[in-house]
Amino acid sequence: MPKRSAKDTIREWGLIILGAACYAVGYSFFFYPNGIIPGGVTGMATIVNYLTEWPVGVVSMIINIPLFAFAWRHFGVRFMLMSLAGTVLIYVFVDSFALLHTQATENIFLAATIGAAFNGMGLGLVYRTGATTGGIDIVAKVLRRKYQDINFGTMVMLLNFAIFATYGLIFKRLDAVMYTIIAQFVVSRAIDTVLYGLSTSKVCYLISEHKSEELEQAITSTMHRGVTMLDGKGGYTGQQRSVLMCVIKKRQITELRKIVTAIDPNAFFIVTDAKDVFGNGFGNINDD
C-alpha cells in the first residue's frame, strides 16, 4: 500500500466535511420539516425525535455507539476513524442546522426529490473516501452472516422498509411514507452519480456461429473500439466458439446493434453495465 500524502489526507477530510454538510442540508431543510424520514439510524432517530423532541443528532450517536463498538473489532483502524468522523460531523451539522428552523419548501414532492439529491450527494462524497456513516450498514453486514442467501443491498433495503413501515404505523402518515420511498430511490441514484459519474459504459458480448471475424473487423474499423476474442465452448453442443467482448460508451449501443443486425442477425448479443472503465478511450485510473 503506497504511503498517503498530506494532500490526499486533506482532500479526504475535505470530502467528508463537505459530504456531511450536504447530507445535513437535505435532511434539516427538506426532509425533517415535511415529515420525510431518511433510511438507517437517522430514520430511527427521527421517529424518536417526533415522539420525544430529543435532538436527532444526539439520538443517532447514541444508537451508533454499540454499532461502532462492535464494528471496531472487524474493520481497520483508518476505516473506523474516518467513518466515525463522518458520522459525528453529519449529526453535528444536523443538530446545528435544526437551530435555524428553516424549511426550504412546503411542497412535499420537491422536498423529497431535492432533499434526496443533497442527501445522496453527501453520502456519495463520504463513500468516495472509503468511509461510511456507520449505522444500518453494520447491522446489515451482521445479519448477512446468518442469512447469506440475501445480498447486502437487499438486506439494507429490508431494514429501511421496516423503519418506514414503523413510521407509517405510528404516525398514520402513509403519504409521507410513499414520498420517503421516492426519496430513497433518488438518494441511491445521487450516490451512484457521485461515485461513478453520469457516463455509464457498456460491456458487450457477441457470439456468432460463422461471422465472428467480420463482426470484429466492423467494430474496430467503424466504431474504433477494441475487441477481445475469448475462447468459448457451448455447454450443450460442446462446439468451440469465439466470444467477442468489447466496451463501448452508452451512446454507441445503437450503432453496435446496427452492425450486428447487418452482419449476423442471429448472433447472441449480451449487454451489461460497466460503471468504472479505465484505459484507452475511457477514464484514467489515476483520476479521483
C-alpha positions in Angstrom: 0.0 0.0 0.0 1.6 3.3 -1.0 2.1 5.9 1.7 -0.7 8.5 1.7 0.5 12.1 1.1 -0.7 15.1 3.1 -2.6 16.3 0.1 -4.6 13.1 -0.1 -5.4 13.3 3.6 -6.5 16.9 3.4 -8.6 16.1 0.3 -10.3 13.1 2.0 -11.2 15.1 5.2 -12.5 17.9 3.0 -14.8 15.5 1.2 -16.0 14.1 4.5 -16.8 17.6 5.8 -18.5 18.7 2.6 -20.4 15.4 2.4 -21.6 15.7 6.0 -22.8 19.3 5.3 -24.7 18.3 2.1 -26.4 15.4 3.9 -27.5 17.7 6.8 -28.8 20.3 4.3 -31.0 17.7 2.7 -32.3 16.4 6.0 -32.7 19.5 8.0 -34.1 21.9 5.4 -36.1 19.5 3.2 -36.8 16.1 4.9 -37.5 16.9 8.5 -39.8 19.9 8.1 -42.0 17.9 5.6 -42.3 14.7 7.6 -40.0 12.7 5.4 -37.6 10.3 7.1 -34.3 9.0 5.7 -33.3 5.4 6.0 -31.0 3.9 8.6 -30.2 5.2 12.0 -31.2 8.7 11.2 -34.6 7.5 10.3 -34.9 5.7 13.7 -33.7 8.8 15.4 -36.2 10.9 13.6 -39.1 8.7 14.8 -37.7 9.1 18.4 -37.5 12.8 17.9 -41.1 13.1 16.7 -42.2 11.2 19.9 -39.9 12.9 22.4 -38.4 16.0 20.8 -34.9 14.7 21.7 -32.2 16.0 19.2 -31.9 13.8 16.1 -28.1 14.0 16.1 -27.8 13.1 19.8 -30.2 10.1 19.5 -28.4 8.9 16.3 -25.0 9.0 18.0 -26.4 7.0 21.0 -27.7 4.3 18.6 -24.4 4.3 16.7 -22.2 3.8 19.8 -22.8 0.0 20.2 -22.7 -0.5 16.4 -19.3 1.2 16.2 -18.1 -0.7 19.2 -19.0 -4.0 17.5 -17.5 -3.0 14.1 -14.2 -1.7 15.7 -13.0 -5.3 16.1 -13.8 -6.3 12.5 -12.6 -3.4 10.4 -9.3 -1.4 10.0 -8.5 1.5 12.3 -8.3 4.0 9.5 -11.7 2.9 8.1 -13.3 3.2 11.5 -11.8 6.5 12.4 -12.9 8.1 9.1 -16.4 6.5 9.4 -16.7 7.7 13.0 -15.6 11.2 11.9 -18.1 11.3 9.1 -20.9 10.1 11.4 -20.1 12.7 14.1 -19.9 15.5 11.6 -23.2 14.6 10.0 -25.0 14.8 13.3 -23.3 17.9 14.4 -24.4 19.6 11.2 -27.9 18.1 11.6 -28.4 19.4 15.1 -26.8 22.8 14.3 -29.0 23.3 11.2 -32.0 22.4 13.3 -31.5 25.5 15.3 -32.1 27.6 12.2 -35.8 26.3 11.9 -35.6 26.7 8.2 -38.0 25.0 5.7 -36.8 25.3 2.1 -40.1 24.3 0.6 -43.6 23.3 1.7 -44.1 21.2 -1.4 -43.5 17.6 -0.2 -42.6 16.3 -3.7 -39.9 19.0 -4.1 -38.7 18.3 -0.5 -38.5 14.5 -1.3 -36.5 14.9 -4.5 -34.3 17.9 -3.9 -33.7 16.9 -0.3 -32.8 13.4 -1.5 -30.3 14.8 -4.1 -28.5 16.7 -1.3 -28.7 13.6 0.9 -27.3 11.2 -1.7 -24.6 13.7 -2.8 -23.4 14.0 0.7 -23.3 10.2 1.3 -21.6 9.7 -2.0 -18.8 12.2 -1.1 -18.2 10.4 2.2 -18.2 7.0 0.4 -15.6 8.3 -2.1 -13.1 8.4 0.8 -13.6 4.8 1.5 -15.5 5.6 4.7 -19.2 5.0 5.6 -21.6 6.7 8.0 -22.0 3.5 10.2 -25.4 2.7 11.4 -27.6 0.3 9.4 -24.7 -0.8 7.1 -23.1 -2.5 10.1 -26.4 -4.2 11.1 -26.8 -5.4 7.5 -23.3 -6.9 7.5 -24.0 -8.8 10.8 -27.4 -10.1 9.6 -25.9 -11.2 6.3 -23.5 -13.6 8.1 -26.6 -15.5 9.2 -28.7 -15.1 6.1 -26.1 -15.4 3.4 -28.6 -16.1 0.6 -29.7 -12.4 0.9 -27.3 -9.9 -0.7 -26.2 -6.8 1.1 -28.2 -4.3 -0.9 -31.4 -6.2 -0.3 -30.7 -6.5 3.4 -30.3 -2.7 3.7 -33.5 -2.2 1.8 -35.4 -4.6 4.0 -34.2 -2.9 7.2 -35.1 0.6 5.7 -38.6 -0.6 4.8 -39.1 -1.9 8.3 -38.2 1.7 9.6 -40.6 3.3 7.1 -43.4 0.9 8.0 -42.9 1.6 11.7 -43.1 5.4 11.0 -46.2 5.0 8.9 -48.0 2.8 11.5 -47.1 5.1 14.5 -48.0 8.4 12.9 -50.5 7.3 10.3 -48.6 9.2 7.6 -48.9 6.9 4.7 -48.5 9.7 2.2 -45.2 10.7 3.8 -44.0 7.1 3.7 -44.7 7.0 -0.1 -42.7 10.2 -0.6 -40.0 8.7 1.6 -39.7 5.7 -0.7 -39.4 8.1 -3.7 -36.7 9.9 -1.8 -34.7 6.7 -1.2 -34.7 6.0 -4.9 -33.3 9.5 -5.7 -30.8 9.1 -2.9 -29.4 5.9 -4.4 -29.2 7.4 -7.9 -27.4 10.5 -6.4 -24.9 8.3 -4.6 -24.2 6.3 -7.8 -23.7 9.6 -9.8 -21.2 10.9 -7.3 -19.3 7.6 -7.1 -19.4 6.6 -10.8 -20.4 9.6 -12.8 -23.1 10.0 -15.5 -21.3 8.3 -18.4 -22.0 4.6 -17.6 -20.3 2.4 -20.2 -21.5 -0.9 -21.6 -19.8 -4.3 -21.8 -21.0 -6.3 -24.8 -20.5 -10.0 -25.5 -21.2 -11.3 -29.0 -21.3 -15.0 -30.1 -21.7 -15.6 -33.8 -21.7 -19.1 -35.4 -19.7 -18.1 -38.5 -19.1 -14.4 -38.6 -17.0 -13.6 -35.6 -14.1 -12.2 -37.6 -16.4 -10.0 -39.7 -18.0 -8.6 -36.6 -14.6 -7.9 -35.0 -13.4 -6.1 -38.1 -16.6 -4.0 -38.4 -16.5 -2.9 -34.7 -12.8 -1.9 -34.8 -12.9 -0.1 -38.1 -16.3 1.6 -37.8 -16.6 2.2 -34.1 -12.9 2.4 -33.3 -13.3 0.3 -30.3 -11.0 -2.6 -29.3 -12.4 -6.1 -29.3 -11.2 -9.1 -27.2 -11.6 -12.6 -28.7 -12.4 -15.1 -26.0 -12.4 -18.9 -26.4 -15.8 -20.3 -25.6 -17.4 -23.7 -25.6 -21.1 -24.5 -25.8 -22.3 -26.3 -22.7 -25.0 -28.3 -24.6 -23.4 -28.7 -28.1 -19.8 -28.9 -27.0 -18.8 -26.8 -30.0 -16.0 -24.3 -29.8 -17.0 -20.7 -30.5 -15.3 -17.3 -30.3 -16.8 -14.8 -27.8 -16.3 -11.2 -28.7 -16.0 -8.8 -25.8 -15.9 -5.0 -26.2 -16.5 -2.0 -24.0 -18.4 1.0 -25.5 -20.0 4.2 -24.5 -23.7 4.1 -23.7 -24.5 6.3 -26.7 -22.8 3.8 -29.0 -25.1 0.9 -28.2 -27.5 1.7 -31.1 -24.6 1.8 -33.6 -23.4 -1.6 -32.4 -26.8 -3.1 -32.7 -27.0 -1.9 -36.3 -23.6 -3.5 -37.1 -24.6 -6.8 -35.5 -28.0 -6.8 -37.3 -26.4 -6.1 -40.7 -23.7 -8.8 -40.4 -25.3 -11.6 -38.4 -28.9 -11.0 -37.1 -28.8 -14.5 -35.5 -25.8 -13.6 -33.3 -26.2 -14.0 -29.5 -25.8 -10.4 -28.1 -25.4 -9.6 -24.4 -25.1 -6.0 -23.0 -24.3 -5.3 -19.3 -23.5 -2.1 -17.4 -19.9 -1.2 -16.5 -19.8 1.7 -14.0 -16.0 2.1 -13.9 -13.9 1.6 -17.0 -10.2 2.7 -17.2 -7.9 2.6 -20.1 -7.5 4.0 -23.7 -10.6 5.9 -24.7 -12.2 5.8 -21.2 -11.2 7.0 -17.7 -7.7 7.5 -16.2 -7.2 5.1 -13.3 -5.2 7.8 -11.6 -8.1 10.3 -11.6 -10.3 10.6 -8.5 
